[in-house]
């Protein structure tokens, strides 16, 4: 079994989390006090394929653990945020 290091990237706005092949293992989301908080992770940039789409409650911190080997993003990991203060993505 191959083992790879886990690293974290924090973003407070839409954009590329990592510009290469990787696996998303976990995300931590700090939601805003109003609105409809949502996080969308895409492969292939802002117009790419959605691989994970989640909604959350306001004014909270949420942790999402992804089982097994995580979600493979063959090209890159792009983050689209709605009503979130910030998101930390754990990748390998």
Secondary structure by P-SEA (a helix, b strand, c coil): cbbbbbbbbbbcccccccccbbbbcbbbbbcccccccbbbbbcccccccccbbbbbbccbbbbbbbcccccccccbbbbbbccccbbbbbcc
